Amino acid sequence: MWFAAIGIYGQGAATMGNLGPVIGWVMFMALALIVSNLWGLETDEWKNLKKPKKYLLIGNIILIISWIILGFANTLQ
């Protein structure tokens, strides 16, 4: 799955223009973190941990906001 994800990243980065590899890599890694965090929530890895779970969700929101900013920045070139 990792090699397939890298291949899809490469194709997507090539179509994003000059900043595609830079912006694409950040988005790819942020997505990997978000998916692993959601998987941890699904498997109750964060069960009974209220404060750390709150920080986890805040971190995921920050990553999603960074996607929006990077996507907007890519349209300005």
MIZA-955648 format. One line per field, with one value per residue (C-alpha): residue number from 1; residue in three letters; y, x negated, z negated. Coordinates in Angstrom, 3 decimals, m for minus. Example, Ala and Ser with C-alpha at 12.3 -4.5 7.8 and 13.67 -1.06 7.14 Angstrom:
<sites>
num: (1,2)
residuo: (ALA,SER)
Y: (m4.500,m1.060)
X: (m12.300,m13.670)
Z: (m7.800,m7.140)
</sites>
This chain:
<sites>
num: (1,2,3,4,5,6,7,8,9,10,11,12,13,14,15,16,17,18,19,20,21,22,23,24,25,26,27,28,29,30,31,32,33,34,35,36,37,38,39,40,41,42,43,44,45,46,47,48,49,50,51,52,53,54,55,56,57,58,59,60,61,62,63,64,65,66,67,68,69,70,71,72,73,74,75,76,77)
residuo: (MET,TRP,PHE,ALA,ALA,ILE,GLY,ILE,TYR,GLY,GLN,GLY,ALA,ALA,THR,MET,GLY,ASN,LEU,GLY,PRO,VAL,ILE,GLY,TRP,VAL,MET,PHE,MET,ALA,LEU,ALA,LEU,ILE,VAL,SER,ASN,LEU,TRP,GLY,LEU,GLU,THR,ASP,GLU,TRP,LYS,ASN,LEU,LYS,LYS,PRO,LYS,LYS,TYR,LEU,LEU,ILE,GLY,ASN,ILE,ILE,LEU,ILE,ILE,SER,TRP,ILE,ILE,LEU,GLY,PHE,ALA,ASN,THR,LEU,GLN)
Y: (0.000,2.346,1.972,2.534,5.690,6.981,6.307,8.200,11.050,11.213,11.414,14.035,16.125,16.160,17.626,20.339,22.509,23.785,23.594,20.192,18.132,20.486,20.971,17.399,15.895,17.970,17.016,13.354,13.192,15.094,12.627,9.721,11.228,11.908,8.404,6.799,8.985,8.080,4.422,4.798,6.362,3.566,0.838,2.554,3.318,6.658,5.199,6.963,9.636,12.840,15.517,13.800,12.974,16.670,17.554,14.871,16.326,19.879,18.682,17.058,20.261,22.205,19.736,20.139,23.941,23.667,21.682,24.513,27.128,25.092,24.422,28.115,29.004,26.595,28.492,31.784,30.814)
X: (0.000,m2.879,m4.352,m0.937,m0.498,m3.923,m3.015,0.250,m1.575,m4.053,m1.308,0.601,m2.497,m3.355,0.047,m0.100,m2.668,m6.031,m5.189,m3.520,m6.312,m6.625,m2.928,m2.047,m4.547,m3.254,0.322,m0.641,m2.368,0.462,2.967,0.881,0.939,4.671,5.494,3.292,4.878,8.377,7.404,6.153,9.472,11.386,9.431,9.844,6.139,7.151,9.810,10.091,7.556,9.580,6.868,4.462,7.426,8.335,4.781,4.950,8.136,6.747,3.622,5.742,7.727,4.471,3.331,6.604,6.332,2.783,4.177,6.585,3.829,1.468,4.207,4.995,1.290,0.909,3.585,1.650,m1.262)
Z: (0.000,m0.757,2.734,4.298,2.218,3.288,6.931,6.617,4.863,7.746,10.342,8.373,7.685,11.383,12.235,9.534,11.287,10.092,6.394,6.729,5.179,2.208,1.527,2.440,0.016,m2.899,m2.070,m1.661,m5.039,m6.764,m5.316,m6.592,m10.108,m10.024,m8.801,m11.460,m14.149,m12.996,m12.981,m16.548,m17.552,m15.819,m17.620,m21.031,m21.337,m22.857,m25.177,m28.572,m27.587,m27.498,m27.440,m24.990,m22.741,m22.712,m21.624,m18.951,m17.496,m17.632,m15.810,m13.110,m12.668,m12.282,m9.604,m7.701,m7.899,m6.543,m3.579,m2.838,m3.046,m0.847,1.684,1.869,2.129,5.046,7.002,6.657,8.879)
</sites>
